């Protein structure tokens, strides 16, 4: 998102201000300490209800190998949930095991079963037969050429024209386990471009979904998702997908966990969205094509899984750029007792939690999460009092803030003060005990360093802060961002002008330079204004 950055010398000076704000605690000026919390804020603007996101299931690739009985039970469970879209692998190694030799029967069977029950398909064109990669040991090697991949994508789209709604280009190419020998956004983009051209030529109505990135940081086996998408755009990805997909896994915690961390899920969502907008793709949606929570393994339980899926839907509903959410997955991969043993996935050991992401057990008996999914699909809107208060504040500052980039989340300031926050394209809404207020981007970093929430609306040049002695942040392009607090603020008047520097302590006296003079204060005395 767009954020104001402060030069190093200002950060050093601001540290002194922070100390002054802490120590000066005279009568509050322009602040409001309301014991009843954010609910006491008067509601002025009206906000429209949030639409429940379209829910879908991921993990349908297992159906290519399923028995007729399992396929029938699987489809019946999807129908019972109310979900009407399924993400599944269109496994290239299975469908074209030898060059030019096709095996359509497994996919035909599944497509026919799903379509006859009113379920649309997001097909993942993924993995590589040995003849197209030169590697017989792993199907997750990238193809030797992007052209071969594009040819296969076009062949699939031609055969299933009007029967497969959308195609996703690969699965998690920013991770080595799924894009061997290592992530390569430039080569992936060449695959995306080749596939997009071929699919649209075969079926112009089909959607092409690009990215499919796991929201992971840089590790030995993954490339930071933000970096991967940036390099996709640099390699020419713009104009070659209808939606960008991400996998916002956050288990065992919810989507907004550790939100202020720069590599958290919501920070990556915000940064990737900013990149999309900067590249002219603001009109395209971001699909969450794989996300879920296990009911087993460390920290997992069936009730917790149900709650996290409910919270996921509520969080995703707050993103104006959010598309469908594909819950991974419908059916457990293993027995219901998944706390023992482990499985292996593409050569990497994964723990037993991996087998318990289903909202129904392996015998198709429903978990509590299944009822939650069914309820979410049936309801049209989602409402939460805290979210509504934040959205009201955002609506009042709509022209200033722009598009919401994250869901509402709970955090703690550098002073240990609990705050409710939502990030926007050009600022934030921050809620404290005095209410919820929009903070413009130019003040965001400064307010964060002060460590106190706002206590009033941004006037266009000033914003009051809920510090013990009262603080006001001043801003003009000509003077920059500075603040006054306590006795200094009480002595200030418009005639002395806005501060042009941070407060400094010289021989026990706090001094600040303003446009038309200065203000000085020594503890135990009164602040003195001197005009220049």
Protein Blocks (a to p, Z undefined) as FASTA:
>chain_A
ZZddddfklmmmmmmmmmmmmmmccdcehiacdfkljmlpccfbdcddddddddddehkl
mmmmpcfklmmmmmmmmmmnopabdcddddfklmmmbghiacfklmmmmmmmmmmnopac
ddddedjdfklnopakbckbccfbfklmmmmmmmmmmmmgokambdcehjhklbfklocf
bdcfklmmmmmmmmmmmmmmmommbccdehjiacddddfkbccfklmmmmmmmnopgopa
fbdcddddfbfbdfkgoklpmkbmklmmmmmmmmmmmnopmmpccddfbgcddfedehia
fklmmmmmmmmmmmmmmpmkbccdddddfbdfbdfblmggcddeehiacdfklmmmpfbd
fkopacfklmmmmmmmmpmbdcdfklmmmmmmmmmmmmmnmpafbdcdddddfkopacdd
dddfkbcddddfkoccdddfklmmmmmmnopacfbdcehjaccdddfkopaddddfklop
addehjlmmmpcfklopafbdcddeehiacdddfkbccdddehiacddddZZ
